[in-house]
């Protein structure tokens, strides 16, 4: 007897198409995310982080030199010092800063720890000297020191000193940082409060915001409880509002940012022409050196608003290149902090990262209209010898940490026993 096989009802489905279902797509996305996190986490090689930081910092310095030359030479035509005076000064400080960066990169963490206390003392003393007759006022802010023909901004030294000193102090207090009094004393009070007080006596709200970013970063990395940040954030926001309302200059800038330009000082003039510069740059820019707004339309074009000249001459591509270099610098510093087992290295690197990247974010947000004009220069790019030198010094400190990780990586490789094919050493 022959039996007929029973056929299943309905159409027989073939094998599922590969790559079409969420179950099959999710491993692919997971692998992509894993590769990206591996790169960000810095588990491949410490050399990658070292050269990523070095390359991005060097490229930003070179771009800054070029933009200072382009933005300052026009307004200096006919001056007794010559059209290239500001560029030559910036180049001199840039070379000195690069040499200082390379010198600091050769020092180890122990020597960095020994520099912390002298650095913070020098920073406080320099800020105090601004309030003496040696202090110099620029555009309503008294945040400069003038000695003969030389001027410097002590707050830049204070930023670097705070990140380095906080790393030393918070490493020693690591076991106690969960308690409120140990989180506050001595980083937030008295040292942080003293720095902020001296800066605000000079009416420099922009620098005070950067100092607060550094304080928040180092305390967060040290393990301070999040509820303390909520309270501190509320107090800081209230203080910022009070400071803005009690200063006529700041109130005018905020009103201009909100669109109210009915003031005799024309507070919208500078940000408006900055936006004109960015808009006229288009995708590729009008050409290096061909900016129209730098012909006295944008006051202090080589300082706080140099990013608008860069956008006009190099276009959207140039601005994205600079933002990408800052992102690469941030990734490199994050990798150094992430792979380190030393709390001092983590906190100091995080403080320097918050300083440089936070200040860059504030400046770019300011010139693009996302924030009111508060007078914060763009690291590496804006004119300022002391600012460029100390930013490069901060990069040098992080490079020294990365170099130690390279040396440790080599020692671990040499110490690892050679494995035979059969599994025996």
C-alpha positions as CSV (number, residue, x, y, z in Angstrom):
1,X,0.0,0.0,0.0
2,X,1.4,3.3,-1.1
3,X,0.8,6.3,1.1
4,X,0.6,9.8,-0.2
5,X,2.6,12.3,1.9
6,X,0.4,14.9,3.5
7,X,1.4,18.4,2.3
8,X,1.2,21.2,4.8
9,X,-1.5,23.8,4.1
10,X,-0.4,27.2,2.9
11,X,2.8,28.3,1.1
12,X,6.0,26.9,2.3
13,X,8.3,29.7,3.4
14,X,11.9,29.8,2.4
15,X,14.8,30.8,4.6
16,X,14.6,34.2,6.2
17,X,16.5,37.0,4.4
18,X,19.7,37.9,6.1
19,X,20.1,41.3,7.5
20,X,16.4,42.1,7.4
21,X,15.1,41.4,10.8
22,X,15.8,43.5,14.0
23,X,17.3,40.3,15.6
24,X,19.9,40.1,12.8
25,X,20.5,43.8,12.6
26,X,21.1,44.3,16.3
27,X,24.3,42.2,16.5
28,X,25.7,44.3,13.7
29,X,24.8,47.5,15.5
30,X,26.3,46.1,18.7
31,X,29.5,45.3,16.9
32,X,29.7,48.8,15.4
33,X,29.1,50.3,18.8
34,X,31.7,48.0,20.4
35,X,34.3,49.1,17.8
36,X,33.5,52.7,18.4
37,X,33.6,52.3,22.2
38,X,36.9,50.4,21.9
39,X,38.4,53.4,20.0
40,X,37.0,55.9,22.5
41,X,38.0,53.8,25.5
42,X,41.6,53.7,24.3
43,X,42.2,50.0,24.8
44,X,44.2,49.6,21.6
45,X,47.4,51.4,22.3
46,X,48.5,54.4,24.4
47,X,50.5,55.6,21.5
48,X,47.3,56.4,19.6
49,X,46.1,58.7,22.4
50,X,49.5,60.4,22.6
51,X,49.8,61.2,18.9
52,X,46.1,62.1,18.7
53,X,46.5,64.8,21.4
54,X,49.8,66.0,20.0
55,X,48.5,66.2,16.4
56,X,45.2,68.0,17.2
57,X,47.0,70.5,19.5
58,X,49.7,71.2,16.9
59,X,47.2,71.6,14.1
60,X,45.0,74.0,16.1
61,X,48.1,76.0,17.0
62,X,49.1,76.3,13.3
63,X,45.5,77.3,12.3
64,X,45.5,79.9,15.0
65,X,48.7,81.4,13.8
66,X,47.3,81.7,10.2
67,X,44.0,83.2,11.4
68,X,45.7,85.8,13.7
69,X,47.8,86.8,10.7
70,X,44.8,87.1,8.5
71,X,42.5,88.9,11.0
72,X,45.0,91.4,12.5
73,X,47.2,92.5,9.5
74,X,44.5,94.7,8.0
75,X,43.7,96.9,11.0
76,X,47.5,97.3,11.7
77,X,48.2,98.8,8.2
78,X,49.9,102.1,8.8
79,X,50.8,101.4,12.4
80,X,54.3,102.1,13.6
81,X,54.7,98.5,14.7
82,X,53.8,97.1,11.3
83,X,51.1,94.9,9.9
84,X,52.6,91.7,11.1
85,X,53.3,92.8,14.7
86,X,50.5,90.7,16.4
87,X,51.3,87.7,14.2
88,X,55.0,87.8,15.1
89,X,54.2,88.1,18.8
90,X,51.8,85.2,18.6
91,X,54.3,83.1,16.7
92,X,56.9,83.8,19.3
93,X,54.6,82.7,22.1
94,X,53.5,79.7,20.0
95,X,57.0,78.5,19.6
96,X,57.7,79.0,23.3
97,X,54.5,77.2,24.2
98,X,55.3,74.2,22.0
99,X,58.7,73.9,23.6
100,X,57.1,74.1,27.0
101,X,54.6,71.4,26.0
102,X,57.3,69.1,24.9
103,X,59.3,69.8,28.1
104,X,56.4,69.0,30.4
105,X,55.6,65.9,28.4
106,X,58.9,64.5,29.6
107,X,58.1,64.9,33.2
108,X,56.5,62.1,35.2
109,X,53.4,62.2,37.5
110,X,55.5,62.5,40.6
111,X,57.1,65.7,39.4
112,X,53.7,67.0,38.4
113,X,52.5,66.5,41.9
114,X,55.4,68.5,43.3
115,X,54.5,71.4,41.0
116,X,50.9,71.6,42.2
117,X,51.2,73.7,45.4
118,X,53.7,76.2,43.9
119,X,51.4,76.5,40.9
120,X,48.3,77.4,42.8
121,X,50.1,79.8,45.1
122,X,51.6,81.6,42.0
123,X,48.1,81.7,40.4
124,X,46.5,83.3,43.4
125,X,49.3,85.9,43.7
126,X,49.1,86.8,40.1
127,X,45.3,87.2,40.3
128,X,45.8,89.5,43.3
129,X,48.3,91.6,41.4
130,X,45.6,92.4,38.9
131,X,43.9,94.5,41.6
132,X,47.0,96.6,42.1
133,X,48.3,99.4,39.9
134,X,49.9,96.7,37.8
135,X,46.5,95.6,36.6
136,X,45.2,96.7,33.2
137,X,41.6,97.0,32.1
138,X,40.4,96.0,28.6
139,X,36.8,96.5,27.5
140,X,35.5,96.9,31.0
141,X,37.3,93.8,32.4
142,X,40.3,94.2,34.7
143,X,42.0,90.9,34.1
144,X,45.4,91.8,32.7
145,X,48.8,92.5,34.1
146,X,51.0,95.1,32.3
147,X,54.8,95.2,32.9
148,X,56.3,97.8,30.5
149,X,55.3,96.7,27.0
150,X,54.4,93.1,28.1
151,X,50.8,92.1,29.0
152,X,49.6,88.8,30.4
153,X,46.3,87.3,31.6
154,X,46.9,85.7,35.0
155,X,43.6,83.9,35.0
156,X,45.0,81.5,32.3
157,X,47.7,80.4,34.8
158,X,45.0,80.0,37.5
159,X,43.0,77.6,35.3
160,X,45.9,75.3,34.8
161,X,47.1,75.5,38.4
162,X,43.6,74.7,39.7
163,X,43.3,71.5,37.6
164,X,46.8,70.3,38.7
165,X,46.4,71.2,42.3
166,X,42.8,69.8,42.6
167,X,44.1,66.5,41.3
168,X,46.7,66.2,44.1
169,X,44.3,67.3,46.9
170,X,41.4,65.2,45.8
171,X,43.5,62.1,45.3
172,X,44.5,62.3,49.0
173,X,40.9,62.8,50.1
174,X,39.5,60.1,47.9
175,X,38.2,58.0,50.8
176,X,36.4,60.9,52.4
177,X,35.1,62.7,49.3
178,X,31.6,61.3,49.9
179,X,31.2,63.6,52.9
180,X,30.0,67.2,52.2
181,X,32.7,68.9,54.2
182,X,35.5,67.0,52.5
183,X,34.0,67.7,49.0
184,X,33.9,71.5,49.8
185,X,37.2,72.0,51.8
186,X,39.7,73.0,50.5
187,X,39.0,72.7,46.7
188,X,35.7,74.6,46.6
189,X,36.3,76.7,49.7
190,X,38.6,78.5,50.3
191,X,40.7,78.1,47.1
192,X,38.0,77.9,44.5
193,X,36.0,80.7,46.1
194,X,39.2,82.8,46.4
195,X,39.9,82.4,42.7
196,X,36.4,83.2,41.7
197,X,36.3,86.2,44.0
198,X,39.5,87.7,42.6
199,X,38.3,87.1,39.0
200,X,34.9,88.7,39.7
201,X,36.5,91.7,41.3
202,X,38.0,92.2,37.8
203,X,34.4,91.9,36.3
204,X,35.4,88.9,34.2
205,X,32.3,86.7,34.2
206,X,33.4,84.6,31.3
207,X,36.6,83.4,33.0
208,X,34.6,82.8,36.2
209,X,32.3,80.4,34.2
210,X,35.4,78.5,33.0
211,X,36.7,78.2,36.5
212,X,33.4,76.8,37.7
213,X,33.5,74.2,34.9
214,X,36.9,73.1,36.1
215,X,35.7,72.9,39.7
216,X,32.6,70.9,38.6
217,X,34.7,68.5,36.5
218,X,37.4,67.7,39.2
219,X,34.8,67.2,41.9
220,X,32.7,65.0,39.8
221,X,35.7,62.8,38.8
222,X,36.7,62.6,42.5
223,X,33.4,61.0,43.3
224,X,31.3,63.8,44.8
225,X,27.7,62.9,45.2
226,X,25.4,64.1,42.5
227,X,22.9,65.8,44.8
228,X,25.6,68.3,45.8
229,X,25.9,69.3,42.2
230,X,22.2,70.0,42.0
231,X,22.4,72.4,45.0
232,X,25.6,74.0,43.7
233,X,24.0,74.4,40.2
234,X,21.0,76.2,41.6
235,X,23.2,78.5,43.6
236,X,25.4,79.1,40.6
237,X,22.5,79.9,38.3
238,X,21.0,82.3,40.9
239,X,24.4,84.0,41.3
240,X,24.8,84.4,37.5
241,X,21.4,86.0,37.2
242,X,22.2,88.4,40.0
243,X,25.6,89.3,38.5
244,X,24.0,89.9,35.1
245,X,21.3,92.1,36.5
246,X,23.5,94.2,38.7
247,X,26.0,95.0,35.9
248,X,24.8,97.5,33.3
249,X,27.4,96.2,30.7
250,X,26.2,92.6,31.2
251,X,22.5,93.5,31.2
252,X,23.0,95.4,27.8
253,X,24.7,92.3,26.3
254,X,21.9,90.0,27.4
255,X,19.3,92.4,26.1
256,X,21.2,92.5,22.8
257,X,21.3,88.7,22.7
258,X,17.5,88.7,23.2
259,X,17.1,91.0,20.2
260,X,16.7,94.4,21.9
261,X,19.3,96.7,20.4
262,X,17.8,100.1,21.4
263,X,21.0,101.2,23.2
264,X,23.5,104.0,22.3
265,X,26.4,101.6,22.6
266,X,25.1,99.4,19.8
267,X,25.6,96.1,21.5
268,X,24.3,94.2,18.5
269,X,27.0,95.5,16.2
270,X,29.7,93.0,17.0
271,X,27.5,89.8,17.1
272,X,25.5,90.9,14.0
273,X,28.6,91.4,11.9
274,X,30.0,88.1,13.2
275,X,26.9,86.4,11.9
276,X,27.3,88.3,8.5
277,X,30.8,86.9,8.3
278,X,29.7,83.3,9.0
279,X,26.8,83.6,6.6
280,X,28.9,85.0,3.7
281,X,31.5,82.2,4.1
282,X,29.1,79.6,2.7
283,X,30.4,76.0,2.3
284,X,34.0,76.8,1.1
285,X,34.6,80.4,2.3
286,X,35.6,83.5,0.4
287,X,39.3,82.5,0.5
288,X,42.1,82.7,3.0
289,X,42.8,86.4,3.7
290,X,39.8,87.6,1.7
291,X,37.5,88.4,4.7
292,X,35.4,91.6,4.3
293,X,34.3,91.9,7.9
294,X,37.8,92.1,9.3
295,X,38.1,95.6,7.8
296,X,37.1,97.2,11.1
297,X,33.5,95.8,10.9
298,X,34.1,93.3,13.7
299,X,35.8,94.9,16.8
300,X,38.7,92.8,18.1
301,X,38.4,90.4,15.2
302,X,41.6,88.6,16.2
303,X,40.4,87.9,19.7
304,X,37.0,86.6,20.8
305,X,35.4,86.7,17.4
306,X,38.2,85.1,15.4
307,X,36.0,82.1,14.7
308,X,33.7,84.3,12.6
309,X,36.7,85.4,10.4
310,X,37.7,81.7,10.1
311,X,34.2,80.8,9.0
312,X,34.1,83.6,6.5
313,X,37.4,82.8,4.9
314,X,37.4,79.0,5.2
315,X,33.6,78.4,5.1
316,X,31.6,75.7,6.8
317,X,34.3,73.1,6.0
318,X,36.9,75.2,7.9
319,X,34.8,75.6,11.0
320,X,33.9,71.9,11.0
321,X,37.6,71.1,10.7
322,X,38.4,73.2,13.8
323,X,35.5,71.6,15.7
324,X,36.7,68.2,14.6
325,X,40.2,68.9,15.9
326,X,38.7,70.0,19.3
327,X,36.7,66.8,19.3
328,X,39.8,64.7,18.6
329,X,41.7,66.5,21.4
330,X,38.8,65.7,23.7
331,X,38.8,62.0,22.7
332,X,42.5,61.7,23.2
333,X,42.3,63.3,26.7
334,X,39.3,61.1,27.6
335,X,41.3,58.0,26.6
336,X,44.2,59.0,28.8
337,X,42.0,59.5,31.8
338,X,40.0,56.4,31.1
339,X,42.9,54.0,30.9
340,X,44.7,55.4,33.9
341,X,44.6,53.7,37.3
342,X,45.8,56.9,39.1
343,X,43.0,59.2,40.5
344,X,45.5,62.1,40.2
345,X,45.8,61.5,36.5
346,X,42.1,61.1,36.0
347,X,41.2,64.3,37.9
348,X,43.9,66.5,36.4
349,X,43.3,65.3,32.9
350,X,39.5,65.9,33.4
351,X,40.1,69.4,34.7
352,X,42.3,70.3,31.7
353,X,39.8,68.7,29.4
354,X,36.9,70.7,30.9
355,X,38.9,73.9,30.7
356,X,40.0,73.7,27.0
357,X,36.9,72.1,25.5
358,X,34.5,74.0,27.8
359,X,36.0,77.3,26.9
360,X,35.9,76.4,23.2
361,X,32.3,75.5,23.4
362,X,31.4,78.8,25.2
363,X,33.3,80.8,22.6
364,X,31.7,79.1,19.6
365,X,28.3,79.3,21.2
366,X,28.8,83.0,21.8
367,X,29.8,83.9,18.3
368,X,27.0,81.8,16.7
369,X,24.4,83.5,18.9
370,X,23.6,80.6,21.2
371,X,25.0,82.5,24.2
372,X,25.4,86.3,24.9
373,X,28.7,87.9,24.3
374,X,30.8,87.3,27.5
375,X,34.3,87.7,26.2
376,X,35.9,84.3,26.3
377,X,38.7,83.6,23.8
378,X,38.9,80.5,21.6
379,X,41.8,78.3,22.8
380,X,44.7,77.9,20.4
381,X,43.0,80.2,17.8
382,X,42.4,83.6,19.4
383,X,45.2,86.1,19.8
384,X,46.9,86.1,23.2
385,X,50.4,84.9,24.0
386,X,49.8,84.0,27.7
387,X,46.6,82.1,26.8
388,X,48.3,80.1,24.0
389,X,51.4,79.3,26.1
390,X,49.4,78.0,29.1
391,X,47.0,76.0,27.0
392,X,49.9,74.3,25.4
393,X,51.4,73.7,28.8
394,X,48.1,72.0,29.9
395,X,48.3,69.8,26.8
396,X,51.9,69.0,27.8
397,X,50.8,67.7,31.2
398,X,48.3,65.4,29.6
399,X,51.0,64.2,27.1
400,X,53.2,63.4,30.1
401,X,50.5,61.1,31.5
402,X,50.0,59.5,28.0
403,X,53.8,59.0,27.8
404,X,53.9,57.2,31.1
405,X,51.1,54.9,29.9
406,X,53.2,54.1,26.8
407,X,56.2,53.2,29.0
408,X,54.0,51.1,31.3
409,X,52.6,49.3,28.2
410,X,56.2,48.5,27.1
411,X,57.1,47.1,30.5
412,X,54.0,44.9,30.6
413,X,54.8,43.6,27.1
414,X,58.4,42.7,28.1
415,X,57.2,41.2,31.4
416,X,54.7,38.9,29.7
417,X,56.1,35.4,29.4
418,X,56.5,34.1,25.9
419,X,53.9,31.5,25.1
420,X,54.9,28.4,23.2
421,X,52.6,26.9,20.5
422,X,51.6,24.1,22.9
423,X,50.6,26.6,25.6
424,X,53.8,26.2,27.7
425,X,56.1,29.1,28.4
